[in-house]
Amino acid sequence: MKTVTLTVALLHLCLSATAAVSANVSTETLTAAPGDIVRLPCYTAGTVTPTVTVWMKDGREIIKGGGAAPSPSPAGQRLTVLHDGSLNIRVVIPGDEGSYLCNSTLPGNSSFQTRVLLQVTSGPENVFTSIGPATVLSNGTLTVHRGSTVSFNCSSSSYPSQQLTWAFRGASSSNESLLSGSGSWLDFRIEDIPPSAQGVYSCRAHNTFSHQTVNKSTQLLVYHVPDRHPGCMWAPAQDSSHVQFICTWFGAYPTPTLHWGGDQGDQGAHGSEHLYASEVTDSLSVTLNRSVLFDGQTLRCMAQHPVVPAGKEKSCSFTLKPPYPEGEPLATAQEATSVTLSCSEVTSKPPANTTWRKGLQQEDIVPGSKYVLSVEGPVLKLTIHNISKDDEGVYFCRSENPLAVCELEVYLTVRTSSPYTGAIIGVFIAALIVGSAAIIAKTVYSSRHRICLGGGFGQLEEDRGDVLSLVESDDEQIFQDAVPRLPPLTNGRHTTLVQIHRIPSSDHEDAETADTSPQQQEDTVQTEEPADLVTF
């Protein structure tokens, strides 16, 4: 009976001790990477060396040791129980992670337990980024062309899990997060990439257990050029024999290379082009002397850029032309009036500077109340008010550009006014009227026989078929007889037979009858025959 009571008491004591120990078990978490050496602590409450230490993993005993000497594991000696009961693991592998329980027996038969949670993590490692298609510069920077489609890819390995993030830092943004993912890779793409997409792209790999982070950044440049061609301009220099040519091409990245060149004409072999200036800039100017310029010469500015393929460079050009002023070479004005001289110049390139000058010495004309200069488009006008004889003479419209000087000579004639001008004009008109009347009278008089015989002015040219009889009589008695009309001649005109009859008077009729001889009778008969043929 005493034995049973003692056994029950001893069992109760052991259970109470075990419950007390279990209630005081502490848990510690450790993290290790594959290949590391890790030490799992056991008894840390004092300096007493445990007599026996048992390590269990996930409820299964893996090693037992105790005493002053370490107890190596028979499995390749990778696990070792040290003298203080701690567990030493060499060359950690992912399979070593788990929950470890240490049971230590101290001198005096007291025990101690410790729980250790071992997490085996790796990475992020092997972080790799890919951006393309792109061109790699010598410093590792990538370049793409505006408008292309660019793909971005990032990959990494982490254990047990990871978070990948693409971030962008540009001129208008700072470390902006584009997208994130928990897989082993993360990609996206930009279609029709704009210049604003230029900047630094970073792939950030984060291990969610070890909280280790790895960043890999790549700078991306977006090359672009403006859609327009370079602009060619000119500007006058202080010396009129020089000219400054300017070429600009703004909006290109990176900065383009500009070249100024021109034809050499007969001086160059086979019309080769001479290079005047070349520089990496977006604005290039060159000053040329008149001696190297000629009519018809072509000056050209060419822009080179990595985006523009060879042979398709963009350029601007213009052909030089000398000035040629045009206008009326003669002008006339009345004294005390105003006159305007006009001159236009539209052919020169570069545009010419056109001015009006006076006299053979080509004195400059100072604008004022007397001389007024005005410009209407390409036309330069000189208006002279209150003209006098002193204003008469030659004026020059002078046009000058860097190529040549050309002048238009205009001569101005000033007429003086006369007090007899009205009388002279009146006399002239009167003389004109009198002369016209004389000419008409003469014409009527010379055609009087036609007017009288034809019955008026309207029938002067009309053909007539009348009979005309001429008589000779002292009593002026008219004797008419019908005269047959002759047939028309071959020229188509009508003819009239004219007969002349002699009519004896009453006083001499008897005497003449008595004295008539046969010869006279014959003459009379002959006289009565047609004497003339009149054609109208």
NORKAGI-V442857 format. One record per residue. N is the residue number from 1. RES is the residue in one letter. PHI is phi in whole degrees, -180 to 180 (* if undefined). PSI is psi in degrees with one decimal (999 if undefined). OMEGA is omega in whole degrees, -180 to 180 (999 if undefined). Layout:
BEGIN
n-><N | N>
res-><RES | RES>
phi-><PHI | PHI>
psi-><PSI | PSI>
omega-><OMEGA | OMEGA>
END
This chain:
BEGIN
n-><1 | 2 | 3 | 4 | 5 | 6 | 7 | 8 | 9 | 10 | 11 | 12 | 13 | 14 | 15 | 16 | 17 | 18 | 19 | 20 | 21 | 22 | 23 | 24 | 25 | 26 | 27 | 28 | 29 | 30 | 31 | 32 | 33 | 34 | 35 | 36 | 37 | 38 | 39 | 40 | 41 | 42 | 43 | 44 | 45 | 46 | 47 | 48 | 49 | 50 | 51 | 52 | 53 | 54 | 55 | 56 | 57 | 58 | 59 | 60 | 61 | 62 | 63 | 64 | 65 | 66 | 67 | 68 | 69 | 70 | 71 | 72 | 73 | 74 | 75 | 76 | 77 | 78 | 79 | 80 | 81 | 82 | 83 | 84 | 85 | 86 | 87 | 88 | 89 | 90 | 91 | 92 | 93 | 94 | 95 | 96 | 97 | 98 | 99 | 100 | 101 | 102 | 103 | 104 | 105 | 106 | 107 | 108 | 109 | 110 | 111 | 112 | 113 | 114 | 115 | 116 | 117 | 118 | 119 | 120 | 121 | 122 | 123 | 124 | 125 | 126 | 127 | 128 | 129 | 130 | 131 | 132 | 133 | 134 | 135 | 136 | 137 | 138 | 139 | 140 | 141 | 142 | 143 | 144 | 145 | 146 | 147 | 148 | 149 | 150 | 151 | 152 | 153 | 154 | 155 | 156 | 157 | 158 | 159 | 160 | 161 | 162 | 163 | 164 | 165 | 166 | 167 | 168 | 169 | 170 | 171 | 172 | 173 | 174 | 175 | 176 | 177 | 178 | 179 | 180 | 181 | 182 | 183 | 184 | 185 | 186 | 187 | 188 | 189 | 190 | 191 | 192 | 193 | 194 | 195 | 196 | 197 | 198 | 199 | 200 | 201 | 202 | 203 | 204 | 205 | 206 | 207 | 208 | 209 | 210 | 211 | 212 | 213 | 214 | 215 | 216 | 217 | 218 | 219 | 220 | 221 | 222 | 223 | 224 | 225 | 226 | 227 | 228 | 229 | 230 | 231 | 232 | 233 | 234 | 235 | 236 | 237 | 238 | 239 | 240 | 241 | 242 | 243 | 244 | 245 | 246 | 247 | 248 | 249 | 250 | 251 | 252 | 253 | 254 | 255 | 256 | 257 | 258 | 259 | 260 | 261 | 262 | 263 | 264 | 265 | 266 | 267 | 268 | 269 | 270 | 271 | 272 | 273 | 274 | 275 | 276 | 277 | 278 | 279 | 280 | 281 | 282 | 283 | 284 | 285 | 286 | 287 | 288 | 289 | 290 | 291 | 292 | 293 | 294 | 295 | 296 | 297 | 298 | 299 | 300 | 301 | 302 | 303 | 304 | 305 | 306 | 307 | 308 | 309 | 310 | 311 | 312 | 313 | 314 | 315 | 316 | 317 | 318 | 319 | 320 | 321 | 322 | 323 | 324 | 325 | 326 | 327 | 328 | 329 | 330 | 331 | 332 | 333 | 334 | 335 | 336 | 337 | 338 | 339 | 340 | 341 | 342 | 343 | 344 | 345 | 346 | 347 | 348 | 349 | 350 | 351 | 352 | 353 | 354 | 355 | 356 | 357 | 358 | 359 | 360 | 361 | 362 | 363 | 364 | 365 | 366 | 367 | 368 | 369 | 370 | 371 | 372 | 373 | 374 | 375 | 376 | 377 | 378 | 379 | 380 | 381 | 382 | 383 | 384 | 385 | 386 | 387 | 388 | 389 | 390 | 391 | 392 | 393 | 394 | 395 | 396 | 397 | 398 | 399 | 400 | 401 | 402 | 403 | 404 | 405 | 406 | 407 | 408 | 409 | 410 | 411 | 412 | 413 | 414 | 415 | 416 | 417 | 418 | 419 | 420 | 421 | 422 | 423 | 424 | 425 | 426 | 427 | 428 | 429 | 430 | 431 | 432 | 433 | 434 | 435 | 436 | 437 | 438 | 439 | 440 | 441 | 442 | 443 | 444 | 445 | 446 | 447 | 448 | 449 | 450 | 451 | 452 | 453 | 454 | 455 | 456 | 457 | 458 | 459 | 460 | 461 | 462 | 463 | 464 | 465 | 466 | 467 | 468 | 469 | 470 | 471 | 472 | 473 | 474 | 475 | 476 | 477 | 478 | 479 | 480 | 481 | 482 | 483 | 484 | 485 | 486 | 487 | 488 | 489 | 490 | 491 | 492 | 493 | 494 | 495 | 496 | 497 | 498 | 499 | 500 | 501 | 502 | 503 | 504 | 505 | 506 | 507 | 508 | 509 | 510 | 511 | 512 | 513 | 514 | 515 | 516 | 517 | 518 | 519 | 520 | 521 | 522 | 523 | 524 | 525 | 526 | 527 | 528 | 529 | 530 | 531 | 532 | 533 | 534 | 535 | 536>
res-><M | K | T | V | T | L | T | V | A | L | L | H | L | C | L | S | A | T | A | A | V | S | A | N | V | S | T | E | T | L | T | A | A | P | G | D | I | V | R | L | P | C | Y | T | A | G | T | V | T | P | T | V | T | V | W | M | K | D | G | R | E | I | I | K | G | G | G | A | A | P | S | P | S | P | A | G | Q | R | L | T | V | L | H | D | G | S | L | N | I | R | V | V | I | P | G | D | E | G | S | Y | L | C | N | S | T | L | P | G | N | S | S | F | Q | T | R | V | L | L | Q | V | T | S | G | P | E | N | V | F | T | S | I | G | P | A | T | V | L | S | N | G | T | L | T | V | H | R | G | S | T | V | S | F | N | C | S | S | S | S | Y | P | S | Q | Q | L | T | W | A | F | R | G | A | S | S | S | N | E | S | L | L | S | G | S | G | S | W | L | D | F | R | I | E | D | I | P | P | S | A | Q | G | V | Y | S | C | R | A | H | N | T | F | S | H | Q | T | V | N | K | S | T | Q | L | L | V | Y | H | V | P | D | R | H | P | G | C | M | W | A | P | A | Q | D | S | S | H | V | Q | F | I | C | T | W | F | G | A | Y | P | T | P | T | L | H | W | G | G | D | Q | G | D | Q | G | A | H | G | S | E | H | L | Y | A | S | E | V | T | D | S | L | S | V | T | L | N | R | S | V | L | F | D | G | Q | T | L | R | C | M | A | Q | H | P | V | V | P | A | G | K | E | K | S | C | S | F | T | L | K | P | P | Y | P | E | G | E | P | L | A | T | A | Q | E | A | T | S | V | T | L | S | C | S | E | V | T | S | K | P | P | A | N | T | T | W | R | K | G | L | Q | Q | E | D | I | V | P | G | S | K | Y | V | L | S | V | E | G | P | V | L | K | L | T | I | H | N | I | S | K | D | D | E | G | V | Y | F | C | R | S | E | N | P | L | A | V | C | E | L | E | V | Y | L | T | V | R | T | S | S | P | Y | T | G | A | I | I | G | V | F | I | A | A | L | I | V | G | S | A | A | I | I | A | K | T | V | Y | S | S | R | H | R | I | C | L | G | G | G | F | G | Q | L | E | E | D | R | G | D | V | L | S | L | V | E | S | D | D | E | Q | I | F | Q | D | A | V | P | R | L | P | P | L | T | N | G | R | H | T | T | L | V | Q | I | H | R | I | P | S | S | D | H | E | D | A | E | T | A | D | T | S | P | Q | Q | Q | E | D | T | V | Q | T | E | E | P | A | D | L | V | T | F>
phi-><* | -66 | -68 | -65 | -64 | -69 | -67 | -65 | -66 | -65 | -64 | -66 | -66 | -67 | -66 | -65 | -67 | -64 | -64 | -68 | -66 | -63 | -72 | -103 | -71 | -98 | -121 | -126 | -110 | -123 | -125 | -143 | -103 | -55 | 94 | -78 | -110 | -126 | -123 | -96 | -74 | -125 | -96 | -124 | -80 | -162 | -105 | -77 | -87 | -63 | -80 | -140 | -132 | -120 | -106 | -124 | -127 | 52 | 83 | -124 | -70 | -114 | -161 | -137 | -160 | 176 | 88 | -74 | -93 | -67 | -111 | -75 | -84 | -72 | -88 | 72 | 54 | -85 | -111 | -141 | -96 | -81 | -66 | -89 | 91 | -71 | -106 | -105 | -115 | -99 | 53 | -63 | -122 | -57 | -73 | -81 | -71 | 154 | -104 | -109 | -124 | -107 | -113 | -115 | -105 | -95 | -58 | 91 | 65 | -88 | -126 | -145 | -125 | -139 | -110 | -125 | -103 | -101 | -112 | -101 | -122 | -147 | 85 | -68 | -146 | 55 | -71 | -133 | -122 | -139 | -130 | -174 | -72 | -151 | -103 | -97 | -83 | -65 | -92 | 92 | -71 | -100 | -129 | -133 | -101 | -58 | 93 | -85 | -102 | -119 | -105 | -122 | -139 | -136 | -139 | -162 | -123 | -143 | -127 | -90 | -152 | -150 | -130 | -103 | -141 | -97 | -127 | -133 | -132 | -128 | -68 | -107 | -144 | -132 | 52 | -82 | -81 | -88 | -165 | -136 | -162 | -106 | -86 | -85 | -148 | -148 | -140 | -160 | -146 | -120 | -95 | 52 | -62 | -92 | -62 | -68 | -82 | -77 | 165 | -107 | -106 | -123 | -107 | -111 | -107 | -125 | -83 | -73 | -95 | -87 | 58 | -86 | -131 | -126 | -113 | -134 | -114 | -139 | -89 | -119 | -108 | -106 | -78 | -157 | -133 | -69 | -71 | -84 | -82 | -60 | -103 | -104 | -137 | -140 | -143 | -69 | -96 | -63 | -93 | -66 | -85 | -119 | -147 | -106 | -103 | -123 | -124 | -129 | -151 | -87 | 97 | -99 | -137 | -71 | -60 | -78 | -108 | -105 | -127 | -104 | -143 | -158 | -66 | -98 | 65 | -71 | -76 | -98 | -80 | 57 | 65 | -68 | -98 | -97 | -92 | -91 | -159 | -153 | -163 | -84 | -164 | -101 | -148 | -125 | -123 | -144 | -109 | -119 | -91 | -60 | -69 | -101 | -108 | -152 | -65 | 87 | -73 | -107 | -102 | -136 | -113 | -117 | -111 | -112 | -155 | -60 | -75 | -88 | -65 | -65 | 91 | -122 | -63 | -88 | -152 | -138 | -155 | -154 | -106 | -75 | -139 | -76 | -76 | -148 | -71 | -129 | 172 | -82 | -77 | -125 | -144 | -131 | -146 | -88 | -60 | 73 | -113 | -122 | -143 | -121 | -101 | -117 | -149 | -128 | -141 | -130 | -98 | -72 | -153 | -65 | -57 | -85 | -94 | -107 | -139 | -101 | -133 | -121 | 81 | -67 | -83 | 52 | -72 | -67 | -95 | -93 | -62 | -174 | -71 | -82 | -114 | -122 | -102 | -143 | -124 | -128 | 67 | -85 | -97 | -108 | -112 | -120 | -107 | -109 | -100 | 51 | -67 | -129 | -64 | -69 | -83 | -71 | 146 | -99 | -124 | -121 | -95 | -105 | -116 | -137 | -131 | -60 | -87 | -166 | -122 | -135 | -128 | -110 | -95 | -123 | -104 | -106 | -106 | -110 | -98 | -88 | -84 | -120 | -75 | -98 | -63 | -68 | -66 | -62 | -66 | -65 | -62 | -63 | -68 | -63 | -62 | -66 | -68 | -63 | -62 | -65 | -66 | -65 | -65 | -66 | -64 | -64 | -65 | -68 | -67 | -68 | -111 | -68 | -66 | -72 | -66 | -70 | -72 | -87 | 84 | 146 | -74 | -78 | -123 | -66 | -100 | -81 | -70 | -118 | -122 | -76 | -101 | -113 | -120 | -104 | -123 | -129 | -153 | -72 | -88 | 55 | -90 | -91 | -114 | -122 | -143 | -68 | -116 | -66 | -80 | -80 | -65 | -66 | -77 | -69 | -82 | 89 | -98 | -83 | -125 | -130 | -88 | -111 | -116 | -108 | -113 | -100 | -106 | -73 | -83 | -70 | -77 | -111 | -63 | -71 | -63 | -69 | -71 | -70 | -83 | -74 | -101 | -59 | -67 | -68 | -61 | -66 | -67 | -67 | -62 | -67 | -69 | -72 | -74 | -56 | -97 | -155 | -121 | -102 | -114 | -110>
psi-><-40.0 | -34.7 | -42.9 | -42.5 | -37.3 | -36.9 | -42.5 | -39.4 | -41.3 | -40.3 | -40.4 | -37.0 | -40.1 | -41.5 | -38.1 | -40.0 | -42.0 | -42.2 | -37.1 | -39.8 | -44.5 | -33.8 | -21.3 | 15.7 | 125.6 | 153.8 | 130.0 | 140.0 | 129.5 | 151.1 | 135.9 | 154.2 | 152.2 | 132.8 | -10.2 | 169.5 | 124.4 | 147.8 | 120.1 | 116.2 | 156.6 | -82.4 | 114.6 | 9.8 | -19.8 | -164.8 | 12.0 | 135.4 | 122.5 | 145.6 | -36.8 | 135.4 | 128.0 | 126.3 | 130.4 | 145.5 | 122.2 | 40.4 | 7.0 | 132.3 | 131.1 | -27.8 | 150.9 | 137.8 | 174.2 | 170.2 | -173.5 | -27.2 | 139.9 | 150.0 | 102.7 | 156.2 | 142.9 | -15.7 | 77.2 | 10.4 | 35.4 | -26.1 | 135.4 | 134.4 | 118.6 | 174.9 | -26.3 | 7.3 | -7.4 | 155.5 | 124.2 | 123.6 | 119.9 | 145.7 | 72.2 | 139.1 | 160.4 | -27.2 | -8.3 | -11.6 | 148.7 | -168.6 | 122.7 | 139.6 | 126.9 | 124.3 | 113.1 | 134.4 | 121.1 | 163.6 | 141.5 | 12.1 | 21.5 | 153.3 | 160.1 | 139.9 | 143.4 | 135.7 | 131.6 | 128.3 | 113.0 | 122.9 | 123.9 | 113.8 | 158.6 | 149.7 | -175.3 | 140.6 | 165.4 | 42.8 | 124.3 | 133.4 | 147.8 | 125.1 | 123.0 | 172.5 | 138.1 | 162.1 | 133.3 | 124.4 | 173.8 | -26.7 | 7.1 | -5.9 | 142.2 | 145.9 | 140.0 | 166.6 | 143.0 | 138.6 | -8.9 | 168.7 | 123.6 | 131.9 | 140.5 | 130.2 | 138.6 | 136.1 | 152.7 | 160.6 | 128.5 | 147.2 | 131.6 | -18.7 | 167.0 | 167.1 | 120.4 | 140.1 | 132.2 | 129.8 | 153.3 | 138.0 | 112.4 | -165.7 | -32.2 | 2.7 | 157.5 | 111.7 | 50.1 | 130.5 | 123.5 | -50.5 | 160.3 | 160.2 | 159.4 | 7.7 | -169.2 | -11.7 | 157.5 | 124.7 | 160.7 | 174.0 | 156.5 | 119.8 | 143.0 | 59.4 | 130.3 | 167.7 | -26.5 | -12.8 | 4.0 | 132.8 | -157.6 | 123.6 | 128.9 | 136.7 | 120.9 | 120.5 | 124.4 | 124.6 | 118.3 | -15.6 | -50.0 | -11.7 | 26.9 | 142.4 | 138.2 | 130.6 | 140.1 | 120.5 | 148.4 | 132.1 | 131.2 | 126.3 | 134.8 | 104.5 | 140.2 | 156.8 | 154.0 | 154.0 | -24.0 | 164.7 | 164.4 | 155.9 | 127.6 | 128.4 | 170.8 | 156.9 | 140.2 | 145.4 | 171.9 | -35.3 | 127.5 | -16.4 | -0.3 | 158.4 | 144.3 | 122.9 | 131.7 | 134.4 | 127.3 | 145.3 | 81.4 | 154.0 | 7.9 | 143.7 | 129.1 | -178.3 | 131.2 | 173.2 | 120.7 | 141.3 | 131.8 | 123.7 | 167.3 | 159.4 | 147.0 | -6.8 | -137.5 | -16.0 | -27.9 | 155.7 | 123.2 | 35.5 | 33.2 | 158.9 | 136.5 | 134.0 | 118.1 | -36.0 | 151.7 | 133.9 | 150.5 | 96.9 | 165.2 | 2.6 | 115.3 | 128.5 | 149.4 | 139.0 | 124.6 | 149.0 | 156.1 | -24.6 | -22.5 | 3.1 | 152.3 | 162.6 | 130.3 | 1.9 | 139.5 | 120.0 | 137.3 | 138.1 | 122.4 | 137.7 | 130.3 | 140.3 | 148.5 | -26.3 | -30.5 | 123.5 | 155.8 | 136.0 | -9.1 | 30.3 | 145.2 | 143.8 | 168.2 | 151.6 | 164.7 | 154.6 | 129.5 | 139.4 | 138.4 | 163.1 | 154.4 | 88.8 | 143.9 | 147.3 | -178.5 | 126.5 | -15.7 | 142.0 | 144.3 | 140.8 | 151.6 | 144.6 | 142.3 | 13.5 | -166.6 | 153.0 | 148.5 | 124.4 | 130.3 | 145.7 | 134.7 | 144.7 | 114.6 | -1.3 | -20.3 | 149.8 | 113.9 | 159.7 | 139.7 | 157.1 | 113.8 | 132.1 | 158.7 | 135.9 | 156.8 | 139.9 | 168.8 | -25.0 | -1.9 | 57.9 | 142.4 | 140.4 | 121.9 | 119.1 | 143.3 | -155.0 | -25.7 | -49.7 | 127.4 | 121.9 | 135.7 | 152.3 | 128.6 | 92.6 | -126.7 | 0.6 | 127.2 | 121.7 | 141.4 | 115.5 | 125.3 | 121.8 | 152.4 | 61.0 | 139.9 | 177.3 | -24.5 | -20.6 | -8.2 | 140.5 | -161.6 | 139.6 | 147.7 | 128.1 | 105.9 | 120.6 | 130.0 | 130.1 | 175.2 | -12.7 | -43.3 | 175.4 | 131.2 | 142.0 | 144.5 | 122.6 | 126.3 | 124.7 | 128.2 | 124.8 | 130.1 | 122.9 | 135.9 | 147.3 | 144.2 | 143.8 | -15.5 | 12.2 | -39.4 | -39.9 | -40.6 | -42.2 | -38.9 | -42.0 | -40.2 | -41.2 | -40.5 | -43.9 | -35.8 | -39.7 | -44.5 | -43.7 | -39.5 | -39.7 | -38.5 | -40.6 | -41.5 | -41.6 | -41.1 | -40.0 | -40.7 | -41.0 | -40.9 | -20.3 | 26.7 | -38.6 | -33.3 | -39.1 | -43.6 | -46.7 | -31.7 | -7.8 | 15.8 | 176.4 | -24.8 | -9.6 | 30.2 | -35.3 | 3.4 | 136.5 | 138.6 | 151.6 | 26.3 | 164.1 | 128.4 | 122.6 | 129.1 | 129.4 | 154.5 | 113.5 | 142.6 | -31.2 | 0.4 | 38.7 | 135.1 | 128.4 | 119.5 | 145.9 | 152.0 | 135.0 | 124.0 | 141.3 | 133.4 | 154.6 | 152.9 | 149.1 | 177.4 | -19.8 | -1.7 | 2.3 | 150.3 | 153.8 | 153.2 | 134.8 | 125.9 | 124.4 | 137.6 | 122.3 | 137.8 | 121.8 | 119.4 | 147.6 | 163.0 | -26.4 | -32.2 | 8.3 | -43.0 | -43.8 | -42.9 | -31.0 | -39.2 | -36.5 | 1.5 | 127.5 | 166.5 | -33.4 | -39.4 | -37.8 | -37.4 | -38.3 | -34.5 | -42.0 | -41.1 | -32.7 | -32.8 | -8.8 | 158.3 | 124.7 | -23.2 | 155.4 | 111.9 | 130.4 | 130.4 | 999>
omega-><178 | -179 | -180 | -179 | 179 | -180 | 180 | -180 | 179 | 179 | 180 | 179 | 180 | -180 | 179 | 180 | -180 | 179 | 180 | 179 | -179 | -179 | -178 | -180 | 178 | -179 | 179 | -178 | 177 | 179 | -180 | 178 | 178 | -178 | 180 | 171 | -176 | 180 | -180 | -177 | 178 | -178 | -178 | -176 | -178 | -177 | -178 | 179 | -180 | 178 | 180 | 178 | 179 | 178 | -180 | 178 | 180 | 176 | -178 | 180 | -179 | 179 | -180 | -180 | 178 | -180 | -177 | -178 | 178 | -179 | -177 | 178 | -179 | -176 | 176 | 177 | 178 | 178 | -179 | 175 | -178 | -175 | 178 | 177 | -180 | -178 | 179 | -180 | 176 | 179 | -179 | 177 | -180 | 180 | -180 | -178 | -179 | -179 | -179 | 177 | -179 | 175 | -178 | 176 | -177 | 174 | -176 | 177 | 173 | -177 | -180 | -179 | 177 | 178 | -180 | 176 | -178 | 176 | 178 | 180 | 177 | 177 | 3 | 178 | -177 | 177 | -176 | 177 | 179 | 178 | -178 | 0 | -177 | 177 | -177 | 175 | -176 | 180 | 179 | 178 | 180 | 178 | 175 | 180 | 178 | 179 | 180 | 177 | -175 | 179 | 180 | -179 | 179 | 178 | -179 | 177 | 179 | 178 | 6 | -179 | -177 | 176 | 179 | -178 | 172 | 180 | -178 | 176 | -177 | -178 | -177 | -180 | -178 | 176 | 180 | 179 | -178 | 178 | -179 | 178 | -177 | -179 | -180 | 178 | -177 | -178 | 174 | 179 | 179 | 178 | -179 | -173 | -179 | 177 | 179 | 178 | 179 | -180 | -178 | 178 | -177 | 173 | -178 | 178 | -175 | 176 | -174 | 178 | -179 | -179 | 173 | -176 | 177 | 178 | 173 | -174 | 178 | 177 | -179 | 177 | 179 | 179 | 178 | 177 | 177 | -180 | -177 | 175 | 175 | 179 | 179 | 179 | 175 | 180 | 180 | 176 | 179 | 176 | -177 | 179 | 178 | 177 | 179 | 178 | -174 | 178 | 180 | 176 | -177 | 175 | 180 | 175 | -5 | -177 | -178 | 174 | -178 | 179 | 171 | 179 | -180 | 178 | 177 | 179 | -179 | -178 | -178 | -180 | 176 | 176 | -179 | -176 | 179 | -179 | -179 | -178 | 178 | -177 | 175 | -177 | 176 | 176 | -176 | 179 | 179 | 180 | -176 | 178 | 180 | -176 | -178 | -180 | 179 | -178 | 180 | -180 | 179 | 175 | -173 | 173 | -178 | -179 | 176 | -178 | 180 | -180 | -176 | -180 | 177 | -178 | 179 | 180 | 178 | -175 | 172 | -176 | 173 | -178 | -177 | 177 | 178 | 179 | 177 | 180 | -179 | 179 | 179 | -177 | -178 | 178 | -179 | -180 | 177 | -180 | 179 | 175 | 179 | 178 | 180 | 175 | -176 | 179 | 180 | 179 | -175 | -173 | -172 | 176 | 3 | -178 | -177 | 173 | -174 | 180 | 174 | 177 | -173 | 174 | -180 | 177 | 178 | 178 | 178 | 178 | -180 | -180 | 179 | 179 | 180 | -178 | 180 | 178 | 179 | -178 | 175 | -176 | 179 | -175 | 176 | -175 | 174 | 179 | -180 | -179 | 176 | -174 | 174 | 180 | 180 | 180 | -180 | 179 | -175 | 176 | -177 | 169 | -171 | 178 | -178 | 169 | -176 | -177 | -175 | 175 | -180 | -176 | 173 | -178 | 180 | 180 | -178 | 176 | -179 | 179 | 178 | 180 | -179 | 179 | -178 | -177 | -180 | 179 | 180 | -180 | 179 | 178 | -180 | -179 | 179 | 179 | 179 | -180 | -180 | 179 | 179 | 179 | 179 | -180 | 180 | -180 | 179 | 180 | 180 | -178 | -180 | -179 | -175 | -178 | 178 | -179 | -178 | -178 | -176 | 178 | 179 | -179 | -175 | -176 | 180 | -176 | -177 | 179 | -179 | 177 | -177 | 177 | 179 | 180 | 177 | -178 | 176 | -174 | 177 | -180 | 179 | 174 | -177 | 176 | -179 | 175 | -179 | 179 | 179 | 178 | 179 | 177 | -179 | 176 | -177 | 180 | 175 | -178 | -180 | 179 | -180 | 180 | 180 | 178 | 178 | -180 | 174 | -178 | -180 | 178 | -176 | -178 | -175 | -174 | -176 | -178 | -177 | -179 | -179 | -177 | -177 | 179 | 178 | -179 | -179 | 178 | 179 | 180 | 180 | 177 | 180 | -179 | -178 | 177 | -180 | -178 | -178 | 179 | -177 | -180 | 176 | 999>
END
